Amino acid sequence: MHKIFKYRIYPSKAQQALLQSTFGCCRFVYNKMLDIRKTAYDTDKTRLSKFACINRMTALKTEYVWLYDVPAVCLVQAVCNMDAAYQNFFKSGKGYPKFKSKHRSRKSCKFMVPKCAVLQDISRLKLSKLGLVKYKKDREFVGALRHIVVTQDSDGKYYASCLVVTGVDAPKLQPVDASTAVGIDLGLKDFIVTSDGCKISNPRFYVTIDRRIARLQKHEARKTKGSKRRARIRMKINKLCVRKRNLIKNYIYHVANTLLRESQTLVMEDLNIGGMVKNHKLAKSIQNVCWGELRRVLEYKSKWLGHNLIFIDRWAPSTRTCSCCGFKNDALTLSDRSWACPGCGTHHDRDINAALNIKRMGLAKVLPAVSGFDGRGEVGYGLDEASICASY
């Protein structure tokens, strides 16, 4: 099983200067090889492989001698990243590789074993041409190191992400049990509503921070471009953005751990978040609540624990369907937070009703006994109308 351990590192001034040069050289090699690859294909339909691009590094270093000053392993990995972007484009078709900007691209470089090592006994990282770099050892790991990715955040702090093969196989998935399954409905007013009737509120960390960022951006717009005052204000904005991101991410990890600790099977909707953010009235709220990050965390943590994570169709009418009798209320609007079923007369909380339907639909995919409604207000896994409505 592979795990990533991220540490904050404290390079010296000389090491910081070398890291900045490495970031810039990696970006230059990425853009240069991308240009060579595109030009070769546009000229005579020549398809350059990853190894053909790596073999051109010698000629590139002869032309640009300052590439010898940075670790060679990082430049090779920059070419590999460019090739991975090409492969992802042909596999998924999500986007053609773009040139990296000097001001907006992520500052990172990758060190492969044996050009890097983690010395846990002295709290140091050993990196090619950088030497020993101090890091904050807040936890230890046991396993074989594969690579280290050094990044610089927008607030100026440096981090090292260590990929480790732990040697422990992931546990087998546990059998799905309806009694330990929970349906999850994601929302904006309440971050999560479960089929047990539990509501986890949206903390809205971003409200106060966004107000401060907007105020500082006004000050930044009045400063001269390239001045030191403008740079100081930009650094304040970056620190607020990082703080906002860390608060949301920390909250998501706590919520994910709570859900996985209390339930053996989780059922969610396969939401099209990319399409939902095209609604300009809700785009900012959806981006700030980070549904995609919650899904990513639940996916890999459930594999570590052997828990089940089931997704239902994004077009399933989970909100409009009565969880007691199956009546579909097509007249339900987004402003209706509660409604009464015309079929059986049950009064529903909109979000809890959706969570109950999500649980039923998810279990119906893996358990043959869960077939739906039987006309008496009962669902296939044995919950009658009284037990369902007891959660209200």
ABEGO torsion letter per residue (X at the ends): XBBBBBBBBBBBAAAAAAAAAAAAAAAAAAAAAAAAAAAAAAAAGBBBBAAAAAAAAAAAAAABAAAAABBAAAAAAAAAAAAAAAAAAAAAGAEBBBBBBAAABBBBBBBBOAABBBBAAAGBBBBBGAEBBBBBBABBBBEBBABBBBBBBAAGBBBBBBBBBAGBBBBBBBBBBAAABBBBBBBAABABBBAAGBBBBBAGAAAAAAAAAAAAAAAAAABBBGBAAAAAAAAAAAAAAAAAAAAAAAAAAAAAAAAAAABABBBBBBBBAAAAAABAAAAAAAAAAGAAAAAAAAAAAAAAAGBBBBBBBAABBAAABBAAAGBBBAABBAABABBBBAAAGBBBBAAAAAAAAAAAAAAAAABAABAEBAGAGBBAAGBBAAAAAAAX
